[in-house]
Amino acid sequence: MIRPLAPFTAKLEDAAQLVGASLHGASVVFTGVTHVDTDVEPGDLFIATPGARVHGATFIDAAVKRGAVAVLTDEAGLAHCAGIPALVITDVRTAGALVAASFYKYPTGDLTSIGITGTNGKTTVSTLLYQIFEAVGRDTGLIGTVETRIGAEVVKSTRTTPEAPELQALAAVMRERHMRHLVMEVSSHALTLKRMKGSHFAIAAFTNLTQDHLDFHHDMDSYFAAKAQLFTSEYAEQAFINIDSQYGKRLVEHAQIPVTTLSRTDSSATWHFVETHNVSRGVEFSARGAGGILIESRTRLFGGYNLDNLLLALAIAVECGIDPIELAAITPTLTGAPGRLEAVSLGQHYTALVDYAHSPDAVTNVLAAAREFTTGRVIAVLGCGGDRDSSKRPLMGAALARGADIAIFTSDNPRSEAPAEILSQMTQSLTVSAPSQIIEDREDAIRAAVALAQDGDTVLVLGKGHETGQDIAGVVTPFDDRIVLAQAIEAKP
């Protein structure tokens, strides 16, 4: 875990008073906060949170051996705290997040922080904003699915939105290094699990909401409610909301903060496109914004959904004080996020792309985008992850069959599930006939797609995007769709 160089200290009794916890033992001074025993440094407060499978109290002894001087936990965890001061409270997650934010003096509020939420598009919007801010000389921090950046420094991300102690420490480092902006993805899991407590954004933005994560949220209303939490005065000052879906319109009504609306086609929205024209390797567009602003430019990003992402990034950039004329000049240089319609080009006469699409809507949108610039056939490879929302598997399979000329069904990260069973669920309502195929081994599936490709075709490998490993039966082995696709292209006669 990255921490600021400047020292921070806090008293355990002050933390108890902040969150309403009971103090057991002496009121010691702590000099750090973490929830991971292997990240503990001498002087830390260790947060022992009850988990779905294991209680964090299991790791208290290891944390103490590494130098933890106190523990924040619940009544069940207190039994493991013999001889060490402890704060005890029922809601450990909320308390831990608030203590971490307070300990680092609420760093997200000291930056111009922008939180992006939605099913799809979070990574692309965040990446575009990071590129825009850096292009105009504003040092910026980025926290997201693919990577974390502190200015030019790149740190590997472990999840879309970090746990609260890590998030607050990262934001404090960004403040210490004089970042002007923090742009980050805010997941529904992070909001539900209280990781965002104590954080505050100048701007909260919403891309869209489509079926995903129902293994966690159970239904779309709960999923929406989780996202909607971000659009309250607790978390943000103002909202930017795409209204091209029922959930966007609904969110405008629910938001408790001032709202700016965006739409691809609805001219009543504050920001909307006036014209778009597909051109060679991109789209020319004109967009209207607040106060009649007109931005005319060109983007290398393909697909309507990427125009949505770009419009959101442009609107937020203008709100942050960037000149629309400068934005128009910058826009043609902007690129998508790694693993999002990322090209693999070795001189072949067909297009090869890798994309992270792993929801029914995302698969539909990416295939539609490919259709816009493909003169031949669209050949697509897709799998569904194991131990995740199984209800979307037949929907993703149907989206693949509907949108591709040749559909190849394969494995993604099967995790603890049998790949054959996942594939059966994906194709349960389909008749898969040649040249479409079911190929369980992902590398074999990618090679089969490339073998079928002819001049003018597009090969799309979907689902894993930027990921560099494949989880099979609990073992993660190196696997990068971009590398495997490149190797298949090179090996093709």
Buried (B, 14 or more C-beta within 10 A) or exposed (E): BEBBEEEBEBEBBEBBEBBEBEBBBEEBBBBBBBBBBEBBEEBBBBBBBBEEEEBBBEBBBEBBEBBBBBBBBBEEBBEBBEEBBBBBBEBBBBBBBBBBBBBBEBBBBBBBBBBBBBBBBBBBBBBBBBBBBBBBEBBBBBBBBBBBBBBEEEBEBEBBBBBBBBBBBBBBBBBBBEBBBBBBBBBBBBBBBBBBBBBBBBBBBBBBBBBBBBEBBEEBEBBBBBBBBBBBEBBBBBBBBBBBBEBBBBBBEBBEBEBBBBBBEBEEBBBBBEEBEEEEEBBBBBBBBEEEBEBBBBBBBBBBBBBBBBBBBBBBBBBBEBEBEEBBEBBEEBBBBBBBBBEBEEEBEBBBBBBBBBBBBBBBBBBBBBBEBBEBBBBBBBBBBBEBBBEBBBBBBBBBBEBBBBBBBBBBBBBEBEBEEBBBBBBEEBEBEEEBBBBBEBBBBBBBBBEBBEEEBBBBBBBBBBBBEBBBEEEEEEBBBBEBBBBBBEEEE
